[in-house]
Amino acid sequence: MNSAKQRIQQLFMVAPGIQWLALATLIRSIGSGGVLTLMVLFLVSQRGYDSVKVSLVLTIGGFVSAICSPPLGHLSNNQKAKFVAMWSLIFQGIATFLYLLANNVFILAGVAILFSLAEASSSSSRAVLIAIMTTTEHRVKVRGWLRVVTNLGSTIGAGLSGVAIAVGTPQVWDAAIVSCALCLILGGFAISRVPNIYQKITSSRGYLFTDFGIALKDIRYIWLCIQNSILSMNHGILTVALPVWIVMVGNAPHSIFGFLVILNTVMVILFQIPLTSRIMNTSDATRALLRSGFLLAVACTALGSSWRVDSKLTVTLFLVAILLHGFAEILHAGGSWHLSYDLAPESQHGQYQGLFTASTQLGLTLAPILLTFLISKWGFWGWFSIGIAMAAAGFFGSYCFKHSLPKKKEKDC
């Protein structure tokens, strides 16, 4: 208990005002966790939309946000990050409320695009806000703490949404969506309380697109983004591919999926900070990504091996796979965070984090389509090919960072 208290006190010392950002993260995560749990079911069961159309609309929103993330990130360079982070969450909340008013597929597509754009802008601007509130050596540690808070909030949001789904009346569904929207808006107002305490970072010239495109010319950062897109698909393994596979295998109770998700969440809460704290430099970060790719490869092989075996062995393989996946997810997060900050010039964290966010969004958007196709068509060999892709991304990314590409030079912007 004392150790945890000391860590929190140290966190407040290295990042003054972080308590407001943590509060905003908690409130936002309750709302976003609720949206993630509710929205697809709400649109299909309560609004009567075809599930294929809903998936297509959400995919379009993801692609648009991936394309627009770099310029949106550029808007949040340095002292503008707090303003952009606040209003991004407010607009995300407004978009959530507008889902209630979407009475045709075209309006639904517009709302999904607005929500995705606000979500991407919120993600990149909060990453920049961390960069300008903390010194270089503390950024990944602070982000690790906030990820723990995010998982706690998402768990609360998902749990409360589960209650709303169980009740199932139209009034409760609407109230749940409105509550999620209010959480996101309140998260934006909480960010407004973050004090204007910033590290000394050289300001970039211009407000909109002056100096825009520097990140797109940085080969090392482009490779990081490609690697991050592939490894980010690990989230789709847990949330999309695994439940589809459980149904396909058919020799394990479907309820095990909920337990596996809880296990993953607990792992992140327990191990994110200890493992992230060990990533101190670029070499540590590249090793973390290498290990992440390898662990994901083994996890995918274990999942694929659960095909046509007895139920006890299937459950065992599921548990082993989720444990490996959990450690891989944590290592990927810590390693990619470190490199996303370390490879970026101090004066251009906005557009660099925007590009990094775009790569994450791309991976999350492609994962449901690619992973579901591979495992539904090829079974074990589909899982094996996913694992090979993960291992290759971890290996070749680490190799390029260490040997192939020139060292990053700070740009005077």
N, C-alpha and C positions, 0 to 999 in steps of 0.2 A: 504493500500500500504506500509506504513512504517512498519507495523507488519510483512508483508511478507519479506520485505527487511532485517529486523532484524533477522528473522529466517534463511534466507540464509547466512547472515554474521556469525551467530552462528554456522551454519553447516560447513562453511569453517574453523572456529576456532577449532571445535572438530575433524574435519577430514581434515587436510591439504592435498591439492592436489585432493580433492574430485571433483573439477570442471572438471578435466580431465576425471575422471571416469564417471561423469554425462554426459559430452560431448560424450564419447564413448558409453554410454548407449543410448543416444538420437539417434546417428547415427546408431547404431546396431539395435535399435528398428524400425527405419524407414525401414531398410532392411528386418528384420524378419517379420514385419507387412505386407510388400509387398509379401514376400514369402508365408506367410499363406493365403493371399488373392488370389494369382495368381496360385500357383503351381499345385493344383489338376486340376483346369480348364485348365491350360496350357497343362498338360500331356494328358488329355482326348480330348480336342477340337483341340489342335494344333499338338500333336504328335500321336494321334490315339490310345492311350492305353485304354484298357477296364477299366472301373471305379472300378470293383471288384478287378482286378489285382493291380491297383494303391493303393487301400485301403489296400490290403494284404501286398504290399511292404512297405508302410509307417508304418504299424503295426509291421512288422518284424524289421524295423529300430528302432522303439520305444522300443521293447523288448530287442534288442541287447544293446542299450544305457543304459537301466535300469540295465542290468546285469553287464555292464562294468563301470558304474559310480563310484562304490567304489574304484577300483584300479586307475581310472583316477583322482578321487579326492585326493587320497593318493599322487599322483605326485605333487600336488599343495600345500603341506604342507608348511606353513610359507613363507619364502622369495622366494620360487619358484612359488608362486601364480601369480605374475605379468607376469612372462615369459609364464606360461601355459595359463593364461587368454588372453594374446595378440595373441599367436599362435593358440589358439582354435578358435577365431573369424576369423583369417585369413584363416584357413582351412575350416571353415564353409562357408566363401565367395567363396573359390575355389570349394567346393562341389556344391554350388548353380549354379555356372557357368557350372559345369560338367553336370547338368541336361539337358543343351542344346545339349550335345553330346551323351546322352543315347539313342541309337538306338535299343536296345532290352531289354527285361524285366530283364535279368540277370545283365546287366550293370546298369540298373535303380535301382535294388536292392542294388548293391554295392555302388552306389552314395547315396542312401537313408540312408544306414548304416553309411557311412562316415559323412554325414550331421548330423545325430542324435548323433553320438559319439562326434563330435565337439561341438554340441549344449549343450550336457550334461556336457562336460568338461568345456565349457565356463561358464555355470551356477554355477557349484560348485566352480570353481577357483575364480570367481568374488565374491562369498559369502565369501570365505577365505580372499580375498583381503580386503573386508570390515572389517573382524575381525582383521586383522593385521594393518589396518590404523586407527582404532578407539579403544576407551576404551569400556569396557563391557556395561556401561550404555547408550552408544550412538549408538550401532550397529543397533538395530531395528529401531530407528528413522532415521538413515541414509538410511537404506534399504527401509523404507517407502517413503522417498523423491525420491529415485531412481525408485521406482515402479511408482510413479506419472510421472516421466520422461519417463519411459517405455511406459505407456499408451498414453502419448502425441505422442511419436515417432511412436507407432503402428498405432494410428489414422491417422497420416500424411501418413505413408506408405500405409495403406489400401485405403485412399482416392485417392492418386496418382495412385495406382494400378487399382482402379475402373475406372479412366479416361482411362488408357491403355486398359482395357477390353472393355470399350465403343467404343473406336476407332477400335480395333479388327483386325488390319492388322498384318500379320506375323512379319513384321519388328518392329512394336511397341511392340508386345509380347516379341520378343527377346531382344529388348532394355530395356524393363522393368525388365526382369530377370537379365540382365547384370548390370543394375543400383542397383538392390538389392544386388547382389554379391559384387559390389564395396563398398556399404554402410557397409557391414559386414567387409570387409577388412580394410576400413578406420577406423572403430570402433576399430579394433585390433591395428592399429598404434596410435590411440588416447590413448589407455591404456598404450602404451610404454612411454607416457609423464608423467604418474603418478610418482611423486618423490619417492625415496626410503626412506620414512619416516614410520617407523614401530613401533608399541608398542613392549615392551620387552616381547617376547614370547620364552620360552625354545625351542630350536631346537630339532627335532626328529632325531634319529640316522638313517643313511642310506638314500638312494635316491629313490630306487624303492619299494621293498616289505619288507624291514626291518620293523618290528613292525606292519606289515599289519595284519588286522583281529581283532584289539582291538575293533573297533566299533561293529563288528558282535557278540561280546561276551557281549556287554552292553545291558542288558535286557530292561532297561528303554528306551534306544534309539531305540531299535527294536520296542517296543510298539509305540513310537512316530511315527516311520516310517509307521507302519501298519495303525495307525490312520490317518496319513497324506495322505496315498494312497487313503483311502476311501473319506476323505473330499476333496482331490484334484479333485475328479470327478465332483465337482461343476462347473468346467470350461466346462466339457462336457455337463452339463445341459444347459448352455447358448449357446454354439457353435454348438452342434449336436442335442441333444434331443429336444430342443425348436423348431428349424425350422421344424424338422420332425413332431412334434406334431401340429404345426400350419397348416401344410398341411393335417394332419389326421383329425383335428377338422373341418376345412373347413368353419367355419362361422366367420372368421376374415380375413381382407386383408393381403396377404402375405407380403406386404410392411411394416407391423408393426414390423417385425423382425429387420429391420435396425434401426428403432426408439428405440427399446428395447436395442439393442447393444450400441447405442449412450448413452442412459440413464445409462446403466451400467458403461460405460467409464467415464461419467461425475461424477457419484457417487464416483468412485475410486479416481479421481482427487481431488474432494472436501473433502472427508472424510477420506482418507487413513492416512494422517498425524495426524489429530486431534485424531482419534480413536487409532492409533498405539502408540501415545505419552502417552496414559493412561496405556499401558502395561509396568509396571515397574519391575515386578518380576515373579517368577514361578507361584505363585497363580493367579496373574492377567492373565497370559498366559493360564493356564488351564481353568479359567472361560471363557476366550474369545473363546476357542475351544468348550466348553460346549454350549455356546450361539450360536456359529456358527452352530453346529449340529442341535440345536433346530430350528433356523431360516430356515435352509435348509429343515427341515422336513415340516414346515408350508408352505414354498414356493412350495414344490413338491405337497403337498395336494391341494394348490390353483390351480396349473397347471392342476392336474388331475380332479379337479372339473369343469373345463371349458368345459368338454365333454358334448355335447348335451344340451347346454343352449343358450339363445339368444346372438346375436353378441355383444351388449353393455356390458352384464355381462361378456362375454368372454374377451373382451378388458380390462375391469376393473380387472378381476382376473389375467390377464397377467401382468398388471402394478403393482399390489400388489405383485405378485410373484417375479418380477424383483427387486423391491425395497428391499424386504426381502433377496433375493439372493445377492444383492450388499453388504448389511451390513454383511451378513454371509461370503462372500468372503473376505472382508476386515479384519474381526475378525480372520478368519482362517489364513490369511497371517501373521498378526501381532503375533498371539499366537504361530504359528508353527515356525516362525523365531526366536522368543525369546527362545523357548525350544531347537531349533536346535543348538543355540550357548551355552545356559546355561548348557545343559546336556553333552557338549563335553569338554574333557580336552583341555586346552589352547594349548598344544603342538601337538594336533592331529586334528585340525579343518579340514584339508584336507580330510582325509578319512571319518570323520564324516559327513562333508558337501556332500561328494561324495555319501554316503549311503542315506542321506536325499534327494539328487537330484534323486537318483535311485527310491526312494519311490514316488516322484512326477511324474517321468516319467512313472512309472508303472500305477499309477492312470489315467494319461492322455491317456495312450495307451489302457487301458481296457475300459475306459468310453464310447467311441463310440459304441463298440460292445455290452456291457452289457446294457447300457441305452436304445439304440435303440431297442434291443430285448425285454426288459421289457415293454416299453410303446407301442410297436407295437403289442405285443401279449396280454397284459392284460389291456391296457388303464389306467383307474383310479387306479386300484389295482397295476399296474406296478409303477406308480408314488408314490403310498402310500408305496410300499415296498422300493423304493429308499429313501424316506423320513425316514422310520424306520431305514434303514442302516446308514444314516447320523446322526440321533439323537443318535443311539447306539454308534457310533464311538466317538461322542463328550462326551457322558456320561461316558462310560466305560474307555475311555482314561483319563479323568479328575479324575475318581475314583482311577484308578491305580496309577497315579502320586501322588495323595495325601495320599493314605492309604495302598496300597498293596505292593509296591516295596521299597527296601531300598534306602536311599538317595545316590546321586551320590558322589563318592569320586574321587578327582583329582588323576590321574595316573602319576607317574613319568616316563616319556618316554625318 
